[in-house]
């Protein structure tokens, strides 16, 4: 065995170890973030869905923000748009599906009637703005205005839902520490996972296209997956669904809005079909939520199967 082959083998071993560490960090971060957010919501008497739509969604969308901004600035706009479209599809189908399979997700009537439709509307807006295969600075500003409307609406709901604080044993500083530490674990862990898994895949001869569709999209959605599954397991389905819906809205309105405003995006590799699948995925979650305001285990399984079929079609189309 030559020195070069030994070094390659050692590098792969280290990458595999980093993958394990990355996943562990993400799972740890998701657990602490969920615990801190839930405790903070109870203390402030703010509905958990609001915490999920804002704080948790913003934190778990950090990898998408980083990837999209850097991709646009480096002159690869397709990756910026594809990252958001792919992540949103994965959020609605794979993540909601996995969370529902762990425990049926109880959806509040207000979420079904107000929050999920906002995510559907954001998807429709993106499709309309991208019909010319270009997101201009003006398009970015329109998306950012939509985000401002979403945040104003969400904060108004939070104000209506809050009255006097309820008793919560854990101190505020501890909840905030869990929030910050959880977010740090999610971001660091997901970045470590994406980098190491990409190195392993490329060293095994897997094409960059397949790596981008699977590893990068999956890695940037790993925080949402971990947070939603952990929240569902703990019986906090409001945080789980709020995280997914909030992340989808953040990804489209804030991340693409900010990215297009800074650097207009020419869209070539992302088809209208990809965006329609993104719209259909969140529409399916909306449809399933109407059935007794619950996403049942079999509906979660149907979402996961639908995502795997779409992913298979993408890979065979390369």
Residue pairs with C-beta under 8 A, 6 or more apart in sequence:
8 203
11 199
11 203
12 199
12 200
12 203
15 196
15 197
15 199
15 200
15 203
16 196
16 200
18 192
18 193
18 195
18 196
19 192
19 193
19 196
19 197
19 200
21 189
21 192
22 188
22 189
22 190
22 191
22 192
22 193
22 194
22 196
23 189
23 193
23 222
24 189
25 185
25 186
25 188
25 189
25 192
26 185
26 186
26 189
26 190
26 193
26 222
26 223
26 226
27 189
27 226
27 230
28 182
28 185
28 189
29 181
29 182
29 183
29 184
29 185
29 186
29 187
29 188
29 189
29 223
29 226
30 182
30 185
30 186
30 223
30 226
30 227
30 229
30 230
31 182
31 230
32 178
32 179
32 181
32 182
32 185
33 56
33 59
33 60
33 178
33 179
33 182
33 183
33 185
33 186
33 227
34 56
34 182
34 227
34 230
34 231
34 234
34 236
34 239
35 178
35 182
36 174
36 175
36 176
36 177
36 178
36 179
36 182
37 48
37 51
37 52
37 55
37 56
37 175
37 179
37 239
38 48
38 51
38 231
38 234
38 236
38 239
39 168
39 170
39 174
39 175
39 178
40 46
40 51
40 55
40 172
40 175
40 176
40 179
41 47
41 48
41 50
41 51
42 166
42 168
43 165
43 166
43 168
43 172
43 175
44 162
44 165
45 161
45 162
45 163
45 164
45 165
45 166
46 158
46 161
46 162
47 157
47 158
47 161
47 238
48 236
48 238
48 239
48 242
49 108
49 110
49 111
49 115
49 238
49 239
49 241
49 242
50 154
50 157
50 158
50 161
50 242
51 239
51 242
52 231
52 238
52 239
52 240
52 241
52 242
52 243
52 245
52 246
53 115
53 154
53 242
53 245
53 246
53 249
54 151
54 154
54 155
54 158
54 246
55 179
56 227
56 239
56 242
56 243
56 246
57 242
57 243
57 245
57 246
57 247
57 249
57 250
58 246
58 250
59 179
59 182
59 183
59 186
59 187
59 223
60 186
60 223
60 224
60 227
60 243
60 247
61 224
61 246
61 247
61 250
61 251
61 254
61 255
62 183
62 186
62 187
62 223
63 186
63 187
63 190
63 191
63 194
63 219
63 220
63 222
63 223
64 83
64 84
64 87
64 220
64 221
64 247
64 250
64 251
64 255
65 254
65 255
65 258
66 187
66 191
67 79
67 80
67 83
67 216
67 220
68 79
68 80
68 81
68 83
68 84
68 255
68 256
68 259
69 80
69 255
69 258
69 259
69 262
71 77
71 79
71 80
71 83
72 80
72 259
72 260
72 262
72 263
72 265
73 262
73 263
77 263
77 265
77 266
77 267
78 267
78 268
78 269
78 270
79 212
79 216
80 256
80 259
80 265
81 130
81 135
81 256
81 265
81 267
81 270
82 212
82 217
82 269
82 270
82 274
83 216
83 217
83 220
84 251
84 252
84 255
84 256
85 270
85 274
85 275
85 278
86 213
86 217
86 274
87 217
87 220
87 221
87 224
87 247
87 251
88 123
88 247
88 248
88 251
88 252
88 278
88 281
88 282
89 274
89 277
89 278
89 281
89 307
89 310
90 217
90 218
90 221
90 225
90 307
91 221
91 224
91 244
91 247
91 248
91 251
92 244
92 248
92 278
92 281
92 282
92 284
92 285
92 303
93 281
93 284
93 303
93 304
93 306
93 307
93 310
94 221
94 225
94 303
94 304
94 307
95 221
95 224
95 225
95 228
95 229
95 244
96 105
96 228
96 241
96 244
96 285
96 295
96 300
96 303
97 299
97 300
97 301
97 302
97 303
97 304
97 307
98 225
98 228
98 229
98 300
98 304
99 105
99 228
99 229
99 231
99 232
99 237
99 240
99 241
99 244
99 300
100 232
100 295
100 296
100 297
100 299
100 300
100 303
101 297
101 300
101 301
101 304
102 229
102 232
102 233
103 232
103 233
103 235
103 237
104 237
104 294
104 295
104 296
104 297
104 300
105 232
105 237
105 240
105 241
105 294
105 295
105 300
106 237
106 238
106 293
106 294
107 116
107 237
107 241
107 289
107 293
107 294
107 295
108 238
108 293
109 293
110 157
111 238
111 241
111 242
111 245
111 289
112 286
112 289
112 290
112 293
114 153
114 157
115 242
115 245
116 245
116 282
116 285
116 286
116 289
117 286
118 150
118 153
118 245
118 249
119 245
119 248
119 249
119 282
120 279
120 282
120 283
120 286
122 146
122 150
122 248
122 249
122 252
122 253
123 248
123 252
123 275
123 278
123 279
123 282
124 279
125 142
125 143
125 146
125 252
126 143
126 252
126 256
126 275
127 272
127 275
127 276
127 279
129 135
129 139
129 142
129 143
130 267
130 270
130 272
130 275
131 272
133 266
133 267
133 268
134 264
134 265
134 266
134 267
135 256
135 260
135 264
135 265
135 267
136 260
136 264
137 260
137 261
137 264
139 260
139 264
140 256
140 257
140 258
140 259
140 260
140 261
140 262
140 264
141 257
141 261
142 257
143 252
143 253
143 254
143 256
143 257
143 260
144 253
144 254
144 257
144 258
144 261
146 253
146 257
147 249
147 250
147 253
147 254
147 257
150 249
150 253
186 222
186 223
186 226
186 227
187 223
189 222
189 223
190 219
190 220
190 222
190 223
191 219
193 219
193 222
194 215
194 216
194 219
194 220
197 215
197 219
198 211
198 215
198 216
201 210
201 211
201 214
201 215
202 208
202 211
207 318
209 318
210 315
210 318
213 311
213 314
213 315
213 318
214 311
214 315
224 243
224 244
224 247
227 239
227 240
227 243
228 239
228 240
228 241
228 243
228 244
229 240
231 237
231 239
231 240
231 243
232 240
241 295
244 285
245 282
248 282
256 265
259 265
277 310
281 303
281 306
281 307
284 303
284 306
285 295
285 303
288 295
288 296
288 299
288 303
289 295
291 299
